Amino acid sequence: MGKKKDRIVLPPELPPEIPDEEVEVSDDDLQFVKENRAYASLLSTLDTRSITKHVTRVADAKDDALEKLYEKRMQKNALKKEKEETGLQVDRVDALPIKTLDGKIHYRTATKTVLENDPSEERTGENVKKDKGMVKLTKAEKRAKLKKMRKDAKQQGKEVAKAEVEETPQAAVLAEVKEDLTAEEAFESKKHKLAELGNALLTDPESNIKFLKEMVQISKDNDDTIVKLGLLSLLAVFKDIVPGYRIRLPTEKELDMKVSKTVRKMRYYESTLLSAYKAYLQRLVALEKKPLFQHVAVRCICSLLDANPHFNFRESLLDATVRNISSPNDAIRKLCCSTINSLFANEGKHGGEVTVEAVRLIADHVKAHNCQMHPDSVDVFLSLSFDEDLVMAKRIEDDQKFKNKKSKKRKNLEASNQLENDRKKSKKEMISKTREEVEADYKAASLAPDVMEKKQMQTETLSAVFETYFRILKKTMQSIGARPEANAGALSAAVEPLPLLAPCLKGLAKFSHLIDLDFMGDLMNHLRVLASGSSNSGNTSDKCSKCLTVSERLQCCIVAFKVMRNNLDALNVDLQDFFLHLYNLVLEYRPGRDQGEVLAEALKIMLCDDKQHDMQKTAAFIKRLATLSLCVGSADSMAALVTVKHLLQKNVKCRNLLENDIGGGSVSGTIHKYLPYSTDPNLSGALASVLWELNLLSSHYHPAISTLASGISSMSTANNQVLLSKSSPQQAFKEMSLDQELCFTQQSDSIKLNNKKRRANGPAISPSIGSTTVTNSFDDNELKRKLCSHFMVLHDIKENERLRKELDRTTLSLQLYEQYKKRSKQSR
């Protein structure tokens, strides 16, 4: 037996090498080892001699043998990996290697190719091991094999295509359902997220103020519904957490200063709130220009402005609100107008500063649009309120201070004469001085605004309001003067509308007592021209009525009388022209077209509230109003009859119109014949006529009108009735409005039923003189038939107008289509 070779035992694999530069031993590590030396007993018990001996023995061995062992181990590992990865079927001994330029050796290998579904090639594990190696096929076998592979590939492709065609509809439906489900889940999750963030902010805004930025980010989502929900959620949050003061961010110098933790927290809260509020407003202003989000954005803007007019960035909110105050959308316009009205009515929230800014913005807006805006944009000025006692209160306060000082001086003199001790005198002076200082500090700390500041704001507001009103009047005068007057019967081709004149006249009537006296003369001249309806004040022909409506011209007369009454001592203006305009406008009045409230107000201010009139002029108005009562509805008729009764009660000689004496007798004057179409009431000769209209009105279908007409007819010239009627034309018109007429119809039906029952039960009872029983002197069926025919005619007229408009529109569209066809043929 030979010698056995010494077996070399390799040492275990070493841990990965770490460069010495990367090893860092800190002082903390050394301290830790020193403190925990008892836990390092394992290192102290190691057999260092055996380890050293083993390493020395391996190191003394031959280098070639050690290297061979390492190479052998590496080759075995590589072979195993290649067999697992590439499926090596040929040993490296039987195959020739290939050496690359890099010096690496690659062995050619072969994998086993077994055809699927071929039972002849299914073998056991031993036969497969025997057939390992490269099998070289002949040309015929290769062609047959390729042919079979192509045939199988075609058949497999057809089956796959058929399966895809069958599964496509189901897959598409499933994909759509999956997308819808994911979209709904995302929508619900965002909704819940908004709710959670909003609740957290409302519960504890100081701790959760960072959630505002997340809510603003959600409101920028692609889903329109989520955007609207986000905007409304932020609106509710900001309305609740916005403080009652303007936030002033700290300067750089203040930021460098050391502050307490509470101040630092408050600064972070205010800065985060202000930045989120600014981003939210920028988002609202951007969405306000998009039609889809316009209503929601304007609603949020108006709500924020109404709730927090004192807070930062109110200028942006106010600008956006005023910009939409004349919007064609009714909902948006009403929302903006109600917000402005609320700001004007509740000046305690902002101290009047927002009122000045809003009025100035509206004035600039009217100027920029050349007075072509919706009437609601100027109607908001009617909500303004001005304190007329500011100057008086200031004077009273100054006088009171002066009196107090005088009384104090007098008391001090008396006390000085009485007191002999100088110490007591100085003490009393010190007490009085201290009281004055305390009063001054209290006044400075109080929240009441200064009288002078309030007066200055009121002056700026008034100047902006009257600037707007006078601009509208000037624009109206220019438009009337520019209208063609050469052709009296021809309509002007391009008539510019005047939508702001009616609200302008209402505002002038309300604030007439605040107008400066320097503008009174020009204002009265303009009103006289506008009431006539033409640039020529003496021209009151039919063409003048086309310039302004009857209601607007009546409003001009009302404004003139209000201005005159409020400044009676300072003005000396003749108002006879306005009486002449009113006399002519009564004939032009139409119930459905013009406003009955304006006519009733004009009758009250110009005829009932005025002083004693001339007898001829009064008789002319009585006769014309009685004629008007026959041609209008019950409400207008009642207002006219109340005015007639009032005039007859004040002018006893005009009661000769109630007598059956044509010619008027001794009071008829120089004109012995009544001229009903005269334009001047003094030249109409109304005293030569009789009020026969009252006889017809006593048979009116409405019992109130018939009773009033009968009462007026029973007036006598002998009995001078000084007691005037308490009801005014305005009050009578309101009482006889449509609602009262509906109630009357219901009551008349019940009266008819009661009358039928009485007739069936017993004989008819003749009404007494003082009773209020109404006797019907007309046939109900005949009245219904006439009313039906009248309203059918009106309906036919409106239907005819509608059809004509449709015909004109269709004709125009056909002409445009023919022009389009001609142009298209020419272009070809």
Residue pairs with C-beta under 8 A, 6 or more apart in sequence:
8 58
8 61
8 65
8 66
8 69
9 54
9 58
10 58
10 69
11 54
11 55
11 58
33 40
58 66
79 88
79 92
82 88
82 109
86 109
86 111
87 109
87 111
87 112
88 109
89 109
89 110
89 111
89 112
89 132
89 133
90 108
90 109
90 110
90 132
90 133
90 134
92 107
94 133
95 107
95 108
95 109
96 108
97 105
97 106
97 107
97 108
98 105
98 106
98 107
98 108
99 105
99 106
100 106
110 133
110 134
112 128
112 131
112 132
114 121
115 121
115 148
123 131
137 145
187 223
187 225
187 226
190 218
190 221
190 223
190 226
191 226
191 229
193 218
194 215
194 218
194 226
194 229
194 230
194 233
195 233
197 208
197 211
197 214
197 215
197 218
197 233
198 215
198 233
198 236
198 237
200 208
200 211
201 208
201 209
201 211
201 212
201 215
201 237
201 241
202 236
202 237
202 240
202 241
205 240
205 241
205 269
206 265
206 269
209 268
209 269
209 272
209 273
210 272
212 234
212 237
212 272
212 273
212 276
213 272
213 275
213 276
213 279
215 230
215 233
215 234
215 237
215 276
216 230
216 234
216 276
216 279
216 280
216 283
218 226
218 230
219 226
219 227
219 230
219 231
219 234
219 280
219 283
220 227
220 230
220 283
221 227
221 230
224 292
224 293
227 287
227 293
228 293
228 296
231 283
231 284
231 287
231 293
231 296
231 297
231 300
232 296
232 300
234 280
234 300
235 300
235 303
235 304
238 277
238 280
238 304
238 308
239 303
239 304
239 307
239 308
241 273
242 273
242 277
242 307
242 308
242 311
243 311
244 310
245 310
246 310
246 311
246 312
247 270
247 273
247 274
247 311
247 312
249 270
249 271
249 274
250 267
259 267
274 312
277 311
277 312
277 313
278 312
278 313
281 304
281 313
281 316
281 317
284 297
284 300
284 301
284 320
285 297
285 301
285 316
285 320
287 293
287 294
287 296
287 297
288 294
288 297
288 298
288 301
288 320
288 324
290 297
294 329
294 332
295 329
295 331
295 332
298 320
298 321
298 324
298 332
298 335
298 336
299 335
301 317
301 320
301 321
302 321
302 335
302 336
302 338
302 339
304 317
305 314
305 317
305 318
305 321
305 339
305 343
306 339
306 342
306 343
308 314
309 343
309 349
309 350
309 354
310 349
310 350
314 354
315 357
318 354
318 357
318 358
318 361
319 361
321 336
321 339
321 340
322 336
322 340
322 358
322 361
322 362
322 365
323 365
324 332
324 333
324 336
325 333
325 336
325 337
325 340
325 362
325 365
325 374
325 376
325 377
325 380
326 333
326 365
326 369
326 373
326 374
326 376
326 377
327 333
327 336
327 374
333 374
333 376
334 376
337 376
337 377
337 379
337 380
340 358
340 362
340 380
340 383
341 380
341 383
343 349
343 350
343 354
343 355
343 358
344 355
344 358
344 380
344 383
344 384
344 385
345 383
345 385
347 355
351 449
352 449
352 454
352 457
352 458
352 461
353 457
355 384
355 457
355 461
356 457
356 460
356 461
356 464
359 381
359 384
359 460
359 461
359 464
359 465
360 460
360 464
362 377
362 378
362 380
362 381
362 464
362 468
363 464
363 465
363 467
363 468
365 373
365 377
366 373
366 377
366 378
366 468
366 471
366 472
366 500
367 471
370 475
371 471
371 472
371 475
371 498
371 499
371 500
372 496
372 497
372 499
373 499
373 500
374 499
375 499
375 500
375 502
375 503
376 503
377 500
378 468
378 472
378 500
378 503
378 504
378 507
379 503
379 506
381 465
381 468
381 503
381 507
382 503
382 506
382 507
382 510
384 461
384 465
386 458
386 461
386 462
386 511
386 514
387 454
387 458
388 513
388 514
390 451
390 454
390 455
390 458
391 455
393 451
394 451
394 452
394 455
397 451
408 432
412 428
412 429
412 432
415 425
415 428
416 425
419 425
462 511
462 514
465 507
465 511
466 511
466 515
466 519
468 504
469 504
469 507
469 508
470 519
472 500
472 501
472 504
473 501
473 504
473 523
473 526
473 530
475 498
476 498
476 501
476 530
476 548
477 526
477 529
477 530
477 535
479 496
479 498
480 529
480 530
480 533
480 534
480 535
480 547
480 548
481 535
483 492
483 495
483 547
484 490
484 492
485 534
485 535
485 536
485 543
488 541
488 542
488 543
489 543
491 546
492 546
495 546
498 548
498 552
501 530
501 548
501 552
502 551
502 552
502 555
505 552
505 555
505 556
505 558
505 559
506 555
508 515
508 523
508 559
508 563
509 555
509 558
509 559
509 562
512 559
512 562
512 563
512 566
512 567
513 566
513 567
515 523
515 563
515 567
517 567
517 570
517 571
520 563
520 567
520 570
520 571
523 563
524 560
524 563
524 564
524 571
524 573
527 556
527 557
527 559
527 560
527 563
528 537
528 556
528 560
528 577
528 578
529 535
529 537
530 548
530 552
530 553
530 556
531 553
531 556
531 557
531 560
531 577
531 578
531 581
532 538
532 539
532 540
532 544
532 553
532 577
532 581
533 540
533 544
533 545
533 546
533 547
533 548
533 553
534 540
534 543
534 544
534 547
537 577
540 580
540 581
540 584
540 679
545 588
549 593
549 594
550 585
550 588
550 589
550 590
550 593
550 594
551 594
551 595
551 598
551 599
553 581
553 585
554 582
554 585
554 594
554 598
554 599
554 601
554 602
555 598
556 581
557 578
557 581
557 582
557 585
557 602
557 606
558 598
558 601
558 602
558 605
558 606
560 575
560 578
561 575
561 578
561 605
561 606
561 610
562 605
563 571
564 571
564 573
564 575
578 606
579 606
579 617
579 681
580 679
580 680
580 681
582 602
582 606
583 620
583 621
583 624
583 679
583 680
583 681
584 679
586 599
586 624
586 625
586 628
587 624
587 628
589 599
589 628
589 632
589 636
591 632
591 633
591 636
596 633
596 635
596 636
596 639
596 733
597 730
597 733
599 636
599 639
600 636
600 639
600 728
600 729
600 730
600 732
600 733
601 729
601 730
603 625
603 639
603 640
603 643
603 729
604 643
604 728
604 729
604 730
607 613
607 621
607 643
607 646
607 647
608 643
608 646
608 647
608 728
608 729
612 650
612 651
613 621
613 647
613 651
614 682
615 651
615 653
615 654
615 667
615 687
616 669
616 681
616 682
616 684
616 685
616 686
616 687
617 681
617 682
618 647
618 650
618 651
618 654
619 651
619 654
619 657
619 686
619 687
620 678
620 681
620 682
620 684
620 686
621 643
621 647
621 681
622 644
622 647
622 648
622 654
622 657
622 686
622 691
623 657
623 674
623 676
623 684
623 686
623 689
623 691
624 681
624 686
625 640
625 641
625 643
625 644
626 640
626 641
626 644
626 691
626 693
626 694
626 697
627 676
627 693
628 636
628 637
628 640
629 636
629 637
629 640
629 641
629 644
629 693
629 697
629 705
630 637
630 693
630 696
630 697
632 640
634 700
634 702
634 704
634 705
634 736
634 741
635 732
635 733
635 736
635 737
635 738
635 741
636 733
637 697
637 700
637 705
638 704
638 705
638 708
638 732
638 733
638 735
638 736
639 729
639 730
639 732
639 733
639 736
640 729
641 697
641 705
641 708
641 709
641 712
641 732
642 708
642 725
642 727
642 728
642 729
642 732
643 729
644 712
645 708
645 711
645 712
645 725
646 724
646 725
647 654
648 654
648 655
648 658
648 712
648 715
649 715
649 721
649 722
649 723
649 724
649 725
650 724
652 717
652 720
653 667
653 717
654 687
655 715
655 716
655 717
656 664
656 665
656 667
656 687
656 717
657 686
657 687
657 689
657 690
657 691
658 690
658 691
658 694
658 712
658 713
658 715
658 716
658 717
659 690
659 717
660 690
661 690
662 688
662 689
662 690
663 672
663 688
664 672
664 687
664 688
664 689
667 687
668 685
668 687
668 688
669 685
669 687
671 683
671 684
671 685
671 687
671 688
672 685
672 688
673 685
673 688
674 684
674 685
674 686
674 688
674 689
675 683
675 684
675 685
676 684
678 684
678 685
691 712
691 713
694 709
694 710
694 712
694 713
695 713
697 705
697 706
697 708
697 709
698 706
698 709
698 710
698 713
699 706
699 777
699 778
700 706
700 709
701 778
701 783
702 736
702 741
702 744
703 774
704 736
706 774
707 772
715 721
751 774
758 764
758 765
767 773
767 775
